[in-house]
């Protein structure tokens, strides 16, 4: 059995998360959206420890549904991510029926992490391209 060191594990985890949950179509920023705060936190730690991104420079978007209190959702994410309110864009409100099954699984909405950096975005996309060649 091969045991990876923490940095290698974190790098693999972060690239995998971006491959599966990240927005590769945006050419100017690293963006990752999800409803699971632990997944978002893991990606934040990846950016911090592997690429030196300061948590203070990360921005967040929140999409909440019509049956969710946006203030409660925002407070939930602020507590879970340990970030400042000023790092959040104004929440986007959506009708529940327009987003499929998310409402059953996302009681606090869908959070998107934004880090505007073309160079890092391109680096992550190139690492994904290398992995795609293997499979």
N, C-alpha and C positions, 0 to 999 in steps of 0.2 A: 504494500500500500504506500502510495506517495503522499506525503503531507506537504501542503503548501504553506509558506510563511504567510503571515497576516497581510502583508502588502500585495503579494501575488493573488491571494484569495480575494482581497478587496478590489483589485484591478479587474479580475475576471467577473466578479459579481457586478461591478459597475458597468462594464461593457455589455454584459448580458442584459442588465436592466434597461440600458439605453437601446439596445437592439430590439427588445421586446416592447418596451413602453414609451420610448422616446419618439419625438417628432423629427424625423430626418429630412422632411421636405422643407423646413425652414432653413434657409441658407445662412442666417445671421446669428442664430442663438442655439444653445443647448436647451431643449425643452423636454420635460418628462411629466406626464400626467397620470394620476392614479387616485383611487379612493382609499388606499391602505396607507395610513401614516407611517407604519414601520418600513414599508418599501420606500417611501419618499425619504425618510430619515437615512436609510441605508445609502441611497443615492447621494444625499447631501454629504455624508461622511466620505464616500468615494471621491466626490469633487474636492472636498477639503484636503484629504490625506494624500490622494494620488496626484492632484493637479494644483494644490495650493490655493484653491478658490476660497475666499473669505465668505463665511456665512452671511455677513452683512451686505455683500454684493449680490446675493441671490434675491430674486423677486418672485412673487407668487400670484397666480390667478386662481380664482375660486368660482366654479360654476355650481350654483345651487338650484334646486328645483322648487316649484311653486308650493309644495307641501313642506318645505324646510324653512325654518327661521334663519335668515342669513346672518344675523348677529350671533346666534348660538353656534352656527357652523364656523364662523370666523374665529370665535373664541376657542372652539375645539382645536382648530388647526394652529392657532397661536400658541396654545399650551403644549401641544404635541411636538411642534417643530422648534420651539424655543427661539422664535424670531420676533421682530417688532412689527406692529401694525402698519407702520409706514412702508414696509416691504411688500404689502399687498396692493394689488390693483383693486379697483372697485369690483365687487362680486358681480358676476353675470347671472341673471335670473332666467330660468328656462321653465317652460311648461312640462309637467311630469310626463305627459303622454309622448312628448317629442324625443325622448331619450331611451326608449326601450326599457330594459330591465334594470338600469342603473338605480332607479329609485328604491328598489328593494334591497340593494346592496350598498347604497351610498347615503346613509342617514346624515352625513355632514358634507355632501356634495363631492365634486371631483376637483382635486387640487392639481394645478400645473405649476411646476417649478420652471422659472425662466432664468437663464444666465446668458446675457448677450456677449458672445465672444465667438467670432467667426473662426479663429484659429483652433480653438478647442473643439468646436462643433465639427470642423473638417477632420481633425485628428481622430475623434471618436468614430466618425463615419468611415474613415479609412481603416481603422482597426476592425470594424464590423465587416468591411469588404474583404479583408484578409481572412477572417473567420469563414465567410461565405464560400471562399475558394476551397476550404477544407471539407465542406459538407456539400 
